[in-house]
Amino acid sequence: MKELDNLVKINKLRKELANATEFAGMLRAAEAKLNDACIQGLSLDSQFSLAYGAAHALSLAALRWHGYRSDNRYMVFQCLVHTLGLSSAKWRVLDKCHNQRNLTEYEGHLEVNPQLLKELIVITQELVDLVKNLPPLQEG
């Protein structure tokens, strides 16, 4: 992919062969986190953290499926336009979630917007479908 190769050239991504076992593990972990995020009675903060973790795992799985890796959380979300064809509007919601996650993790800001959480869960469910529809990776 030209766009992803350009990110390799500027050291935002690196090429790394896809691994079917790693990919399947990321998908399983993401589905478990998303299922847990929907458990009634959890705090909004816990639901957000779980849903965000699922969205990140799915985004990374899509990037890995294409044979790339990034250590930057923001970058795996930004690449969704190329890896899964996610719309810019949905990518911007994930960007808001990334910023919220950073406020929570690094500044102790625990106020989760319920509407943002709802949008995160819907987009993450869409990511599950998109990732599951990628052709199978061959082991080896």
Phi, psi and omega in degrees: 000125184302312183297319180288323176298324176297324178290330174295317182300329180257018174063029174268334176228164169227149177282138177204129182306139177293151181229119185298322181293315178298314180302311180298322178295319178296319179295315179299314180298318180296315180297320178296315180296318180295318177300316180294325180297337182266004179290123178294141177100345175287151176295155177301323179298315179294317178299316180298313181301317179293315180294320178297316178300321178294315179299319179294315180299319179292320179295319177293320178300318179295318178296315179296323178302324180278357177089031179228160176218148173220144175267001184259117181302317182300319183295321181295327175289316182299327182284350181302331177301323183268323186280326183233359181071026180292140182293155178299323180298319180287324177297323179294326175296316178296327176296316176300319180294321178298316178296320177297317179301317179295320176299319180292311184291319190255343182233001177071018180280111189253014182273102180266128177285119182302325179292320178296319177300315179300314179297320178301315181296317179298314180295321180295322175297322176296319178300320177304311181298316181296317180292318179295335180274358173291143178301149181300144173275145175271135180290141175124000000 
